[in-house]
Amino acid sequence: MPGLPKINILSPFVADLIAAGEVVERPASVVKELLENAVDAGARNVTLELRGGGREYIRVTDDGCGMSPEDAGIAFLRHATSKLSDARGLEAIGTLGFRGEALAAISSVSHIELSSCERGAGLGVRMKLDAGEISDMYETGCPEGTTMIVRGLFYNTPARLKFMKTDRAEGAACVQSALRCALGRPDVSFRCIRDGREEFFTPGDGRRDSAVYALLGRELAAAMLEVELEDGPFRVRGFVSEPALARGNRSAQYFFCNGRPIRSQLLQAALEQAYRGTMLTGRFPACVLYIELAPAAVDVNVHPAKTEVRFSDERRAYDAVYYAVRGALETPQPPAAQAREEPEPVQTPERPAPRGEVSPMPARPEPSVERPVGDRGVDYRRIKPPEPPILTFRAEPAPGEPSARPDPGSFSEPAPVSPAPQARGSSEPPAARAAAEPSEQAQTSLPVPAEPIFGAEPEPPRVIGEALELYVLVQQGDALIIIDKHAAHERMIYDRLRLREAEVMSQVLLEPAPYRPDRAAAGALEEELELINELGFGLEPFGEGTFMLRAVPEGLDAPEALAALDELASSLLSSRRPDKAAARDELLKTVACKAAIKAGRSSAREELQRLAEAVCSGRVRYCPHGRPVSWSLTRRELDKQFRRIL
């Protein structure tokens, strides 16, 4: 038809600019691609230098295998790579790069200088490229390895420059990109220099804790818990932060798959679900997690940037991360006062300095990362977690308060609890997809060492007294520990309840209670009536949007059960795909909160002593809603407050 535009075949130059937009979004993308090339070349020392936020100058120097003049001449052609030769190689990619697009894309939007020499070769090659075209190339003497200099990034695409941020912001993004690469390969020494100032240096000793210490800082490294789990083809190792170090964003979450930095909503969801009940809403943990599996079981050819992956068994990947992290969190930890001792620094062995223009800084000390101590190599999947001790608080009922009501908090003579072999209570993660059942391999118990040891046997806690009829004052060693008895007791009841059978026990009401929610809530409740009754309610439709409540979950009275139904209806209205495990978990939190000892009631010294022993053993650290149950001060901290020491 007349008037329609003609189809044009784009010139190679325009096609290269379009392809560059997919791979080279900003200077940080260039840094990522060049560092990955250095690592794939077998480098042991890599130096990155930046100026002007990376737009003005990027230099990467490595001591890898280098290139011959013949290889250097074709390295900047599109789809030229040394890491892949046929389609079968895509099924088992073991390198960080493989697409053969990065160098062509970078060279098309910048000026490049390359110097490279193969190991053992007498001469190397030096070449210059402008907008993807070789302008100069000759043999010359140069050190073994490769040096790549990128100048004037996006000089020929002014439209791209308009969307760039400030030099400070772009430089920070480049440093972050380099940091991710360095975290993924602790066996390689990385040095990052921005505008003449060293940003970080890693020793390259192969130790993950050394890399975490050098890149994320001493405070975070010292508060990390070690994670290790092997489940079939998946192996999860690394570190996660104590819940007390929760952050307001996810900027400190790092995931690596076979050494490749990745972003994965699946793994992120597994991590945060494992922390459920240990931190407040809107707070996020820090982590450095390494997932290892067969290359054929993960697809890295999903996006040109290679930061997204797809697992062949997503459910099992989710379970592996969830149980690895949950196991580290469930391992008893020493009280905070005992854990605040200064780690003894270990000197990092000196390594040959990578080639660059800046003299090496003194090696930083390696961290002494605190880890939960237990038997390594134990198959935690065969260990059944012990039942948490439950304290008995027998407060006299207030006048007019019924005394015959069962109290889940009273466990003076607890009946034996035998969870179903595959039941995991509230520790069960929600399905990665709706209606997905837990994988058979994941029916595991959480790792709890039989005999937790934290150095020398700690001194038993001694209750000093009770303050404000809520806080327990405890002395242990040279530390003063203050315990919120309601929060601690609530956690203990919650742990006890979630180890019971999958179904919540019910108690029949002597007089059924009418329940009249609004029309929208009534519709949501009626649609999920089966789920609601599985949670311990005896709710029956009574016509015209009215229900009759004939039974309530054990531990709640009728008014509390009606309030819980209101919350459940609100949750159903906000999400039309309820998760039974999550709903059960929320209900158990409500039951534990209602049954726990209340503030304003005095407790016997023996009861407080048992509570202190449970908290100081490290088994009880957070209430089910994520609040800490204790706070501690060392003798040294108290002396500093009173100016006894400076």
VOLOTI-617721 format. One line per field, with one value per residue (C-alpha): x, y, z; residue in one letter. Coordinates in pm, 1 decimal. Layout:
residues N
x	[X;...]
y	[Y;...]
z	[Z;...]
type	[A;...]
//
This chain:
residues 646
x	[0.0;126.9;251.6;392.3;761.6;1009.7;1205.0;1571.0;1868.6;2067.0;2433.0;2680.7;2764.4;2401.4;2348.8;2652.4;2519.6;2187.1;2361.4;2582.7;2272.6;2180.7;2520.5;2669.4;2409.2;2653.0;3021.1;2945.2;2849.0;3192.0;3361.5;3163.5;3245.1;3616.2;3657.6;3476.5;3712.6;4010.3;3879.8;3800.7;4158.7;4285.3;4412.9;4524.9;4563.0;4332.0;4351.7;4069.8;4131.3;3856.3;3843.4;3547.5;3290.0;3418.2;3308.7;3648.7;3879.8;3854.5;4163.0;4168.9;4505.7;4537.7;4802.6;4594.1;4683.3;4699.2;4632.3;4837.6;4838.2;4610.5;4353.8;4370.0;4288.6;3956.5;3863.2;3662.7;3447.1;3086.0;3022.1;3394.0;3472.7;3723.2;3475.3;3225.8;3264.1;2928.4;2569.1;2650.1;2864.7;2556.5;2432.6;2728.1;2871.1;3148.2;3283.7;3147.2;3138.9;3043.0;2832.0;3117.5;2939.6;3103.1;3425.6;3249.6;2981.4;3229.5;3461.4;3173.4;3101.1;3451.3;3823.3;4014.5;4381.4;4482.2;4815.3;4842.0;5110.7;5071.4;5249.2;5596.0;5584.6;5869.2;5654.0;5303.5;5061.3;4937.7;4637.6;4401.3;4036.9;3800.3;3425.9;3499.7;3757.1;4125.3;4331.3;4673.2;4819.9;5178.7;5393.5;5582.6;5729.5;5486.8;5423.7;5237.5;4864.0;4628.9;4570.8;4253.2;4196.2;3856.2;3836.1;3552.1;3268.7;2959.8;3149.2;2964.2;2618.6;2523.4;2169.9;2308.0;2513.0;2197.2;2074.5;2396.2;2410.9;2680.8;3041.1;3006.6;2699.8;2843.1;3173.4;2993.4;2806.7;3138.1;3285.4;2974.9;3002.8;3367.4;3278.3;3029.7;3288.3;3545.2;3300.4;3226.6;3592.9;3776.4;4062.5;4151.8;4311.2;4121.5;4228.1;3990.8;4115.2;3882.1;4022.6;4357.7;4206.1;4197.4;3841.0;3916.5;4173.7;4115.5;4399.0;4291.0;4363.2;4052.5;3878.5;3526.9;3543.1;3853.0;3666.4;3362.5;3584.2;3773.2;3468.4;3178.3;3361.7;3463.2;3134.2;2922.7;3180.4;3203.5;2826.0;2784.9;2668.0;2818.8;2583.6;2651.6;2411.7;2438.6;2112.9;2149.4;2286.9;2270.1;2540.8;2481.5;2763.3;2836.8;2724.7;2407.1;2373.7;2238.7;1874.9;1982.4;2174.5;1866.7;1871.8;1614.6;1689.1;1831.2;2155.6;2368.7;2223.3;2468.8;2392.5;2637.7;2570.7;2884.4;3087.3;2862.7;2696.2;2321.9;1995.8;1718.5;1377.9;1340.2;1649.8;1567.7;1224.2;1377.6;1626.6;1366.5;1120.4;1391.7;1417.8;1044.6;973.5;1320.9;1300.1;1043.1;841.7;1022.4;1369.6;1596.4;1892.9;2239.6;2386.8;2667.9;2547.2;2724.3;2508.4;2696.5;2538.3;2604.4;2626.4;2367.1;2112.0;2111.1;2048.6;2262.5;2168.6;1856.3;1962.4;2249.6;2384.4;2404.5;2283.1;1962.0;1953.4;1687.8;1712.6;1589.5;1439.7;1329.8;1152.8;1463.2;1677.0;1430.2;1433.9;1813.3;1857.6;1569.2;1692.4;2056.6;1972.4;1709.0;1954.2;2211.5;1950.6;1813.3;2157.7;2183.7;2399.4;2579.3;2424.1;2508.9;2738.1;2953.9;2958.6;3093.0;3452.2;3704.5;3821.9;4191.2;4324.3;4511.5;4766.0;4697.3;4998.7;5154.4;5100.5;5279.2;5126.7;4916.3;5050.7;4918.9;5016.7;4942.8;5170.0;5004.9;4855.0;4945.6;4752.5;4445.1;4396.3;4171.4;3856.2;3781.4;3425.3;3191.9;3021.2;2783.9;3000.0;2889.9;2999.0;3077.7;2994.4;2689.9;2389.2;2151.6;1860.2;1860.9;1870.3;1541.6;1539.0;1485.6;1168.2;1221.3;1177.5;852.6;823.7;520.2;386.8;93.9;-47.0;-359.8;-663.0;-810.8;-1151.4;-1420.4;-1170.5;-1245.5;-994.9;-1085.6;-959.4;-671.4;-343.0;-87.2;168.1;129.9;354.8;435.5;360.3;372.9;240.7;492.6;498.3;572.8;561.7;480.5;803.7;769.0;598.3;800.1;555.5;598.0;948.6;801.3;862.1;569.2;571.2;779.5;466.8;105.5;-16.4;332.7;398.2;732.9;977.0;1033.5;1404.6;1336.1;1145.2;1419.2;1457.8;1655.5;2015.6;2051.5;2381.6;2333.9;2580.0;2628.2;2966.7;3085.1;3445.8;3460.4;3145.9;2963.6;2889.4;2526.2;2297.3;2182.4;1856.8;1907.2;1546.5;1248.6;1189.5;853.0;692.9;811.8;1191.1;1413.8;1758.7;2018.6;2392.2;2608.0;2980.9;3065.6;2749.7;2415.6;2132.8;1781.9;1509.5;1158.5;979.9;662.9;853.6;1075.3;784.7;587.7;870.3;894.7;522.6;534.2;824.5;634.7;315.4;480.1;633.6;291.0;94.6;10.1;-347.5;-416.5;-608.6;-959.7;-1174.3;-1553.6;-1733.9;-2008.6;-2213.9;-2158.6;-2072.2;-2235.6;-1998.0;-2113.3;-1830.6;-1890.0;-2005.9;-1661.7;-1503.9;-1794.3;-1743.2;-1370.5;-1422.5;-1689.4;-1466.8;-1184.4;-1396.8;-1212.6;-876.7;-1017.1;-1153.5;-821.6;-667.9;-872.4;-1186.9;-1534.2;-1701.6;-2034.4;-2236.2;-2559.2;-2720.1;-2715.4;-2345.0;-2358.0;-2150.2;-2171.3;-1844.2;-1871.7;-1502.7;-1185.2;-813.0;-674.6;-543.6;-792.9;-1125.1;-1422.0;-1343.6;-980.4;-1085.9;-1326.6;-1045.5;-821.6;-1095.8;-1106.7;-731.8;-761.1;-1042.1;-832.2;-543.6;-770.9;-902.6;-552.0;-440.9;-686.2;-434.5;-385.6;-94.3;-199.3;143.4;166.2;-188.2;-118.4;202.2;24.9;-239.4;24.4;183.0;-152.1;-207.2;144.2;101.5;-231.1;-104.0;230.0;271.7;151.3;327.8;222.8;223.1;496.9;660.2;829.0;1209.3;1225.9;1020.4;1241.2;1552.8;1426.3;1341.6;1690.8;1854.4;1656.8;1747.6;2114.0;2156.6;2095.7;1782.3;1548.3;1660.7;1359.0;985.7;771.6;719.9;1092.7;1153.8;1463.8;1392.3;1706.4;1958.4;2296.0;2575.0;2925.2;3111.0;3338.5;3045.4;2899.4;3235.5;3264.8;2919.3;3020.1;3361.5;3548.1;3748.9;3807.2]
y	[0.0;349.7;553.8;262.1;290.8;77.8;-197.7;-102.3;-319.9;-146.6;-75.3;-273.7;44.0;107.9;-261.5;-256.0;50.1;-124.6;-440.7;-232.5;-93.5;-443.9;-522.6;-183.5;11.7;222.4;221.0;-43.1;-281.8;-232.7;-300.0;-620.1;-754.4;-673.7;-823.7;-1139.7;-1169.7;-1135.7;-1407.3;-1639.5;-1588.0;-1750.3;-1432.9;-1448.0;-1070.6;-811.2;-432.2;-195.7;178.3;435.4;805.4;1031.6;775.2;530.5;744.7;909.7;616.5;246.9;29.6;-342.1;-514.4;-889.5;-1160.5;-1413.4;-1623.3;-1326.2;-1327.3;-1388.9;-1124.0;-1347.8;-1383.4;-1014.0;-928.3;-1113.0;-1068.7;-752.6;-907.2;-982.3;-1334.1;-1407.8;-1603.2;-1856.9;-2006.1;-2172.7;-2368.3;-2537.0;-2559.5;-2841.9;-2604.5;-2400.9;-2692.8;-2678.9;-2327.6;-2305.5;-1959.0;-1617.5;-1498.9;-1693.1;-1478.6;-1313.1;-977.1;-773.3;-657.2;-577.5;-380.6;-187.8;-104.1;30.3;311.1;399.8;430.5;118.6;42.4;-321.0;-467.2;-843.5;-1110.0;-1485.2;-1669.9;-1768.4;-1555.8;-1319.4;-1049.6;-924.5;-719.3;-363.3;-231.4;66.0;74.5;364.5;296.7;-72.0;-22.1;-110.2;206.7;71.2;-270.4;-385.4;-633.2;-506.8;-616.0;-611.9;-808.0;-1137.3;-1094.4;-830.8;-461.1;-306.9;70.7;216.5;592.7;825.3;580.8;670.5;950.4;869.7;822.7;1157.4;1035.2;775.3;1036.9;1234.0;949.0;901.7;999.0;1203.7;1086.6;1005.8;785.8;610.6;554.8;403.7;168.5;62.1;-11.2;-211.8;-413.8;-489.0;-577.5;-840.2;-994.6;-1000.9;-1159.5;-1432.7;-1524.6;-1510.6;-1706.1;-1405.3;-1090.5;-777.2;-417.4;-131.6;227.7;519.6;865.3;768.0;632.7;263.4;149.0;-209.8;-485.8;-858.7;-1098.4;-1371.0;-1645.1;-1845.6;-1782.3;-1648.0;-1484.4;-1290.3;-1157.1;-1064.2;-886.9;-691.5;-594.8;-557.5;-438.7;-562.3;-503.8;-700.9;-978.9;-1027.1;-1063.7;-1314.6;-1671.7;-1943.9;-2131.5;-2474.2;-2733.2;-3005.1;-3135.0;-3360.8;-3158.3;-2832.2;-2708.3;-2383.6;-2211.9;-1863.3;-1624.8;-1457.0;-1171.7;-1187.5;-1070.5;-780.4;-635.9;-615.5;-331.5;-108.1;-238.9;-539.0;-373.7;-616.1;-935.1;-1111.3;-1438.2;-1636.3;-1939.4;-2133.7;-1818.0;-1595.0;-1292.8;-1326.5;-1160.0;-1403.3;-1324.4;-1696.3;-1712.2;-1374.9;-1502.2;-1817.8;-1610.3;-1373.4;-1652.3;-1821.5;-1503.5;-1488.3;-1440.2;-1308.2;-950.2;-676.9;-610.3;-389.1;-501.4;-719.1;-948.2;-929.8;-1236.6;-1367.8;-1703.5;-1932.1;-2189.7;-2465.9;-2719.4;-2888.7;-2634.0;-2832.5;-2774.2;-2396.2;-2182.3;-1867.3;-1774.6;-1585.0;-1220.8;-1048.3;-916.0;-1274.9;-1164.8;-1367.6;-1746.2;-2013.9;-2332.9;-2660.6;-2743.9;-2413.8;-2572.6;-2758.3;-2446.2;-2259.3;-2534.7;-2560.1;-2190.3;-2184.0;-2477.2;-2369.8;-2024.9;-2147.1;-2400.0;-2129.7;-1913.9;-2202.4;-2292.9;-2158.4;-1848.3;-1709.3;-1408.5;-1078.6;-970.9;-1279.7;-1238.6;-883.4;-975.9;-830.7;-1087.9;-1153.1;-1026.4;-1267.8;-1121.2;-1182.0;-1331.4;-1090.6;-1166.0;-1029.2;-693.7;-689.3;-474.2;-120.3;236.5;250.6;95.1;-174.9;-87.6;-291.0;-614.4;-594.0;-838.8;-1130.0;-1148.4;-1376.4;-1438.6;-1564.7;-1883.7;-2117.0;-2400.9;-2753.8;-3075.8;-3007.5;-3280.1;-3398.1;-3487.9;-3240.7;-3384.2;-3682.9;-3482.4;-3420.5;-3086.6;-3115.7;-2971.7;-2626.0;-2609.9;-2444.6;-2259.7;-2261.1;-1928.0;-1972.8;-1628.2;-1599.2;-1511.4;-1168.7;-1143.5;-1260.0;-1420.7;-1785.3;-2025.9;-2340.1;-2216.8;-2428.5;-2238.0;-2336.5;-2154.0;-2400.1;-2693.9;-2822.2;-3174.8;-3156.0;-3445.1;-3604.0;-3433.2;-3647.6;-3446.5;-3631.4;-3749.3;-3500.8;-3217.0;-2901.6;-2672.4;-2306.3;-2364.6;-2497.6;-2246.0;-2143.9;-2294.9;-2123.6;-2142.5;-2157.7;-2504.1;-2653.4;-2916.0;-2940.9;-3156.2;-3500.4;-3439.5;-3129.9;-3301.3;-3224.5;-3113.0;-2803.2;-2844.9;-2814.0;-2931.0;-3181.7;-3003.9;-2637.9;-2515.4;-2155.7;-2173.7;-2247.8;-2353.9;-2028.2;-1941.0;-2021.0;-1717.0;-1580.2;-1388.4;-1064.1;-955.5;-835.0;-475.2;-317.1;-663.5;-721.3;-723.8;-988.5;-874.0;-1148.0;-1161.9;-1400.3;-1370.2;-1001.0;-921.1;-777.4;-918.2;-769.6;-1005.2;-919.4;-1208.3;-1176.6;-1182.7;-1471.7;-1678.7;-1602.9;-1740.9;-2056.3;-2124.4;-2057.1;-2301.0;-2563.5;-2519.2;-2534.7;-2874.1;-3027.6;-3208.7;-3014.2;-2948.0;-2695.1;-2836.9;-2700.8;-2654.4;-2650.8;-2348.4;-2411.1;-2142.8;-2081.4;-1719.9;-1537.2;-1365.7;-1092.4;-959.7;-709.8;-837.6;-848.1;-1027.6;-1274.2;-1366.9;-1419.4;-1633.1;-1847.9;-1910.7;-2034.7;-2201.5;-2533.6;-2366.9;-2171.5;-2482.8;-2662.4;-2384.5;-2486.9;-2281.4;-2433.1;-2179.1;-2248.9;-2027.4;-1914.4;-1733.0;-1376.1;-1318.2;-1441.7;-1723.2;-1927.1;-1992.4;-2330.1;-2404.1;-2200.1;-2282.2;-2408.5;-2120.1;-1858.8;-1759.8;-1653.8;-1277.6;-1347.7;-1599.6;-1347.4;-1090.5;-1350.4;-1414.3;-1042.8;-1044.3;-1359.2;-1206.4;-896.1;-1113.0;-1307.1;-985.7;-858.0;-1186.6;-1421.1;-1707.2;-1790.1;-1999.3;-2255.0;-2274.6;-1895.9;-1866.8;-2139.5;-1966.8;-1634.3;-1809.1;-1977.5;-1637.8;-1504.8;-1803.4;-1772.7;-1400.1;-1447.3;-1739.0;-1587.7;-1429.3;-1070.2;-757.9;-638.0;-981.1;-1085.1;-1424.1;-1662.8;-1660.6;-2024.0;-1942.4;-1647.0;-1860.6;-2118.8;-1838.8;-1688.5;-2024.4;-2067.4;-1720.6;-1733.6;-2072.3;-1899.7;-2097.9;-1800.5;-1477.8;-1321.0;-1318.5;-1466.2;-1114.9;-1043.5;-832.2;-914.9;-1076.0;-962.8;-682.1;-703.0;-484.6;-596.4;-481.9;-278.2;-94.1;-13.8;107.8;338.0;482.7;567.4;699.1;432.4;375.1;596.2]
z	[0.0;-75.6;214.8;415.6;509.3;321.8;494.0;525.4;606.7;879.5;828.4;1040.1;1233.2;1333.8;1410.1;1638.9;1821.8;1880.4;2000.8;2228.4;2397.2;2512.9;2663.0;2755.1;2948.3;3151.1;3258.0;3522.0;3239.4;3080.8;3414.5;3459.4;3112.7;3130.4;3477.6;3368.9;3071.8;3305.9;3537.3;3245.5;3123.3;3443.5;3608.2;3970.3;4011.0;3857.1;3890.0;3794.6;3757.5;3698.6;3624.0;3561.7;3672.1;3410.0;3115.9;3087.9;3164.4;3254.4;3275.9;3361.1;3404.2;3461.6;3464.9;3274.9;2972.1;2733.6;2358.0;2048.4;1773.2;1565.4;1846.7;1930.4;1570.0;1576.4;1944.4;1870.0;1598.5;1687.7;1815.9;1848.0;2165.0;2294.0;2541.4;2309.8;1988.6;1921.9;2045.8;2286.4;2487.5;2580.4;2789.2;3028.6;3042.0;3300.2;3219.7;3313.4;2952.3;2641.5;2407.5;2216.8;2217.5;2493.3;2326.5;1999.8;2182.2;2399.0;2110.0;1898.2;2149.1;2274.6;2205.9;2312.1;2369.4;2413.1;2521.4;2556.5;2572.1;2594.2;2871.1;2759.7;2443.7;2375.8;2219.0;2273.3;2069.0;2105.5;1915.5;1909.5;1804.5;1740.7;1709.6;1652.9;1375.6;1424.3;1375.5;1478.9;1558.3;1605.8;1798.1;2099.8;2427.4;2720.5;3042.4;3028.7;3058.5;2921.7;2977.9;2836.1;2841.1;2749.2;2692.9;2599.9;2654.0;2445.5;2269.5;1945.0;2099.1;2255.4;2322.3;2563.8;2748.5;2828.9;3046.5;3240.0;3606.2;3777.5;3780.0;4148.3;4091.9;3786.4;3965.6;4264.2;4029.3;3873.0;4216.4;4310.1;3989.4;4065.9;4424.5;4307.4;4080.0;4361.6;4606.1;4354.3;4312.3;4647.2;4487.9;4270.8;4412.5;4306.1;4346.9;4264.1;4228.2;4160.6;4082.4;4236.3;4559.3;4643.8;4701.2;4800.8;4783.7;4830.2;4918.8;4676.3;4928.5;4835.8;5168.1;5144.6;5486.7;5378.4;5076.5;5286.3;5539.3;5273.9;5069.7;5313.7;5622.0;5962.7;6143.4;5898.7;5859.7;6237.2;6267.3;5985.7;6042.9;5829.2;5599.0;5455.0;5317.4;5055.7;4912.4;4611.7;4320.4;4516.3;4747.8;4936.2;5123.3;5243.3;5513.7;5635.4;5881.8;6232.7;6237.6;6460.5;6163.4;5940.9;5689.6;5529.6;5177.8;4993.5;4884.6;5090.0;4940.9;4709.6;4529.9;4318.9;4102.6;4011.0;4076.6;3864.6;4031.6;3975.2;4067.5;4151.9;4296.9;4369.8;4591.4;4743.5;4845.6;4996.8;5197.1;5338.1;5413.5;5621.0;5830.8;5888.7;6256.9;6336.8;6208.9;6178.7;5864.3;5615.8;5725.8;5513.5;5589.5;5438.6;5275.1;5060.5;4930.0;4684.6;4505.8;4329.6;4095.6;3764.1;3479.7;3285.5;3565.7;3525.5;3218.0;3214.0;2856.8;2962.7;2927.9;2742.9;3073.2;3208.0;3552.2;3536.9;3545.3;3528.1;3735.4;3591.9;3934.4;4086.1;4381.6;4487.6;4448.9;4670.5;4932.8;4934.3;5012.0;5260.1;5468.6;5455.1;5591.2;5834.4;5971.8;6043.1;6216.3;6424.1;6556.8;6914.1;6944.5;7249.5;7425.6;7261.8;7544.0;7498.4;7121.2;7122.2;7197.3;6954.9;6698.7;6691.9;6359.9;6138.7;5902.5;5536.4;5360.4;5114.7;4747.3;4441.9;4355.4;4038.4;3761.5;3767.1;3821.7;4194.0;4452.4;4664.0;4998.8;5308.8;5327.3;5544.0;5829.8;5763.9;5967.0;6253.1;6147.3;6416.5;6319.5;6494.2;6618.0;6548.5;6386.3;6021.3;5777.7;5972.9;5759.9;5917.7;5727.5;5961.4;6281.4;6457.4;6639.5;7014.8;7156.1;7303.6;7679.9;7783.4;8110.7;8332.5;8449.1;8684.2;8736.5;8945.9;8732.8;8773.5;8943.5;8706.5;8470.1;8383.5;8531.6;8339.8;8006.8;7870.7;7867.8;7605.0;7814.9;8101.3;8027.7;8373.2;8253.8;7876.9;7678.1;7444.6;7110.4;6808.5;6490.8;6173.7;6012.5;5729.6;5914.5;5949.3;6121.6;6046.9;5921.4;5598.5;5321.4;5104.6;4758.8;4498.6;4287.3;4398.8;4492.5;4467.8;4734.1;4915.5;4729.5;4871.2;4913.3;5118.8;5399.8;5645.8;5999.8;6079.5;6196.6;6569.8;6715.8;6993.1;7220.0;7132.6;7240.9;7242.3;7348.1;7719.1;7902.6;7986.4;8344.1;8434.2;8443.3;8777.4;8812.4;9003.1;9003.3;8805.6;8693.9;8610.9;8626.5;8270.0;8250.5;8406.9;8522.2;8480.5;8548.1;8348.6;8381.9;8355.6;8157.9;8265.3;8052.5;8048.1;7923.8;7806.6;7973.6;7764.8;7435.1;7547.1;7677.6;7360.8;7148.6;7355.7;7326.1;6953.1;6904.9;7100.5;6899.4;6560.6;6641.6;6688.5;6420.8;6108.6;6224.6;6499.0;6794.7;6850.3;7157.3;7131.9;7272.1;7526.2;7354.8;6982.1;6903.4;6611.3;6369.6;6130.8;5910.4;5632.2;5295.1;5129.9;5426.5;5443.3;5078.8;5128.7;5439.9;5277.4;4976.7;5201.2;5468.0;5440.1;5504.4;5799.3;5968.4;5913.5;6122.2;6425.0;6378.4;6375.3;6148.4;5977.8;5741.4;5906.2;5615.4;5482.9;5542.2;5901.9;6051.6;6368.8;6551.1;6726.9;6797.3;6835.3;6812.1;7140.7;7345.6;7225.9;7374.3;7161.6;7144.2;7055.3;6790.9;6637.3;6625.4;6457.9;6200.7;6123.5;6058.6;5847.3;5640.7;5582.6;5466.1;5231.3;5078.9;5011.5;4852.6;4687.7;4689.9;5058.3;5171.6;5430.1;5593.9;5621.4;5758.4;6014.6;6115.9;6171.8;6380.3;6597.0;6657.5;6774.2;7004.0;7149.3;7209.5;7387.4;7597.4;7702.2;8042.4;8038.7;8151.3;8494.7;8658.2;8897.0;8849.8;9088.2;9103.1;8986.4;8677.5;8594.3;8638.5;8387.3;8146.7;8185.4;8119.3;7797.5;7671.6;7774.0;7607.6;7274.9;7189.6;7232.1;7066.2;6897.4;6953.0;6671.8;6532.6;6506.6;6818.3;7026.3;7362.6;7543.4;7564.5;7732.9;7865.9;7950.7;8261.8;8038.0;7880.1;8220.0;8348.8;8047.7;8115.3;8472.3;8358.2;8553.6;8237.7;7935.9]
type	[M;P;G;L;P;K;I;N;I;L;S;P;F;V;A;D;L;I;A;A;G;E;V;V;E;R;P;A;S;V;V;K;E;L;L;E;N;A;V;D;A;G;A;R;N;V;T;L;E;L;R;G;G;G;R;E;Y;I;R;V;T;D;D;G;C;G;M;S;P;E;D;A;G;I;A;F;L;R;H;A;T;S;K;L;S;D;A;R;G;L;E;A;I;G;T;L;G;F;R;G;E;A;L;A;A;I;S;S;V;S;H;I;E;L;S;S;C;E;R;G;A;G;L;G;V;R;M;K;L;D;A;G;E;I;S;D;M;Y;E;T;G;C;P;E;G;T;T;M;I;V;R;G;L;F;Y;N;T;P;A;R;L;K;F;M;K;T;D;R;A;E;G;A;A;C;V;Q;S;A;L;R;C;A;L;G;R;P;D;V;S;F;R;C;I;R;D;G;R;E;E;F;F;T;P;G;D;G;R;R;D;S;A;V;Y;A;L;L;G;R;E;L;A;A;A;M;L;E;V;E;L;E;D;G;P;F;R;V;R;G;F;V;S;E;P;A;L;A;R;G;N;R;S;A;Q;Y;F;F;C;N;G;R;P;I;R;S;Q;L;L;Q;A;A;L;E;Q;A;Y;R;G;T;M;L;T;G;R;F;P;A;C;V;L;Y;I;E;L;A;P;A;A;V;D;V;N;V;H;P;A;K;T;E;V;R;F;S;D;E;R;R;A;Y;D;A;V;Y;Y;A;V;R;G;A;L;E;T;P;Q;P;P;A;A;Q;A;R;E;E;P;E;P;V;Q;T;P;E;R;P;A;P;R;G;E;V;S;P;M;P;A;R;P;E;P;S;V;E;R;P;V;G;D;R;G;V;D;Y;R;R;I;K;P;P;E;P;P;I;L;T;F;R;A;E;P;A;P;G;E;P;S;A;R;P;D;P;G;S;F;S;E;P;A;P;V;S;P;A;P;Q;A;R;G;S;S;E;P;P;A;A;R;A;A;A;E;P;S;E;Q;A;Q;T;S;L;P;V;P;A;E;P;I;F;G;A;E;P;E;P;P;R;V;I;G;E;A;L;E;L;Y;V;L;V;Q;Q;G;D;A;L;I;I;I;D;K;H;A;A;H;E;R;M;I;Y;D;R;L;R;L;R;E;A;E;V;M;S;Q;V;L;L;E;P;A;P;Y;R;P;D;R;A;A;A;G;A;L;E;E;E;L;E;L;I;N;E;L;G;F;G;L;E;P;F;G;E;G;T;F;M;L;R;A;V;P;E;G;L;D;A;P;E;A;L;A;A;L;D;E;L;A;S;S;L;L;S;S;R;R;P;D;K;A;A;A;R;D;E;L;L;K;T;V;A;C;K;A;A;I;K;A;G;R;S;S;A;R;E;E;L;Q;R;L;A;E;A;V;C;S;G;R;V;R;Y;C;P;H;G;R;P;V;S;W;S;L;T;R;R;E;L;D;K;Q;F;R;R;I;L]
//
